[in-house]
Amino acid sequence: MNWPDHGGQPNTIKQLFNLSNETELIDFSANLNPLGPPRWLGERLADLLQSTAKYPDPNYGEAHRAIAFHERLNERQVLITNGGAEAIYLVAKHVEGKRALIVQPTFSEYERACRHYHIETEDIFLDEDNNFSFPLEQILNQLNNVHALFLCRPNNPTGTAVQEDSLRVVLDVALRTETIVVVDEAFADFAADPETPLTGWIARYPNLILLRSLTKMYTIPGVRIGYIIAGETVISSLRTYQIPWSVNALAASLAPLLLNDVAFAARTRAWLKDELLSMGHELQKLGFYQSATHVNFYVLKDRLKTGSTDMLYKFLLNEGILARHTHTFKGLDGRYLRLAVRSSAENRRLIDGLYKWRQQ
Ligand SMILES: Cc1ncc(COP(=O)(O)O)c(C=O)c1O
């Protein structure tokens, strides 16, 4: 089967499974904020449309000031990017032709970006048998051999997050081995624990690079806003690799407004915490394994019928529920489904679907 690499592609899945275009599917395969964008966004976008008749400021001064203010950093420690994706590719360019370690299963773009820049990669795997725990010792043993370590925290697709203590050990050793540690925090703003983002660590670790995305929290995959946080020397190198005007005028103007809406992100986190709790109870009652997620998605498998994940995927599809397959996540190889947390009513539909699966 020619599984697509990313979630959020209902039409491709309909074609793959010979479903008509009219089939209604609830999309649990994309991990965007189910509350949708902030209410003011549509109106502001309309106002900002006129800004597209001019080139954006090539230095993105206003956006950089807003990001720095939001993160309590200085402007030379941040770089706005065309989504989190551009951030990943800029960092890969920074270690072009060298060697990198990737903590799998994770977002596939780290490996693709490495391949693009002729970076030789090695994989190291979260411990599936131990709730996807962080393979600290194995990583420490490898740091000497690599120029960069890529990890995602909280991790896509498991939603799990490496503990601060372990990460500190990694960063201390990485300082000695001169390894850059890239932590993709695209989902950190969903985590209920306010300590999750590592912004404050930048001052101590010149080898730490943080990647952020506004895509997920604000449901704006079509706008493309991300940013990088790192020490001033790293940021000034990354800036030289960036294509001129790679961030469009709408994205640059929206970034300060979105970051300013802290109440929206806080509301999302509060809602998510409750929703995750009730989903967790239901899934456990029905006998499903759910990864120990901190964010708006998790991986799931049937504890009682192992080896049945593809059947479960099709069963849910027939129930109008589109899950994210995990065939393209190294180390998961289709044995789990990744599911987004959606609205309460939609989550109920999922639980009903899983209940029916259990009854057959
Ligand atoms: C972990 C992770 N990082 C980065 C991205 C890319 O985000 P953006 O859409 O802002 O480029 C994604 C998108 O799925 C992701 O899952």
The ligand as an SDF file (V2000), in Angstrom:
LIG
                    3D

 16 16  0  0  0  0  0  0  0  0999 V2000
    7.1090   17.6260   15.1050 C   0  0  0  0  0  0  0  0  0  0  0  0
    6.7970   18.5480   13.9850 C   0  0  0  0  0  0  0  0  0  0  0  0
    7.6320   19.5560   13.7220 N   0  0  0  0  0  0  0  0  0  0  0  0
    7.3990   20.4120   12.7150 C   0  0  0  0  0  0  0  0  0  0  0  0
    6.2950   20.2690   11.9170 C   0  0  0  0  0  0  0  0  0  0  0  0
    6.0950   21.2090   10.7800 C   0  0  0  0  0  0  0  0  0  0  0  0
    5.3010   22.2540   11.1770 O   0  0  0  0  0  0  0  0  0  0  0  0
    4.8990   23.4160   10.1650 P   0  0  0  0  0  0  0  0  0  0  0  0
    3.5950   23.0320    9.5640 O   0  0  0  0  0  0  0  0  0  0  0  0
    4.8530   24.6310   11.0060 O   0  0  0  0  0  0  0  0  0  0  0  0
    5.9780   23.4720    9.1200 O   0  0  0  0  0  0  0  0  0  0  0  0
    5.4000   19.2280   12.1480 C   0  0  0  0  0  0  0  0  0  0  0  0
    4.2030   19.0610   11.2970 C   0  0  0  0  0  0  0  0  0  0  0  0
    3.5150   18.0750   11.3390 O   0  0  0  0  0  0  0  0  0  0  0  0
    5.6540   18.3450   13.2070 C   0  0  0  0  0  0  0  0  0  0  0  0
    4.8340   17.3430   13.4880 O   0  0  0  0  0  0  0  0  0  0  0  0
  1  2  1  0
  2  3  1  0
  2 15  2  0
  3  4  2  0
  4  5  1  0
  5  6  1  0
  5 12  2  0
  6  7  1  0
  7  8  1  0
  8  9  2  0
  8 10  1  0
  8 11  1  0
 12 13  1  0
 12 15  1  0
 13 14  2  0
 15 16  1  0
M  END
$$$$
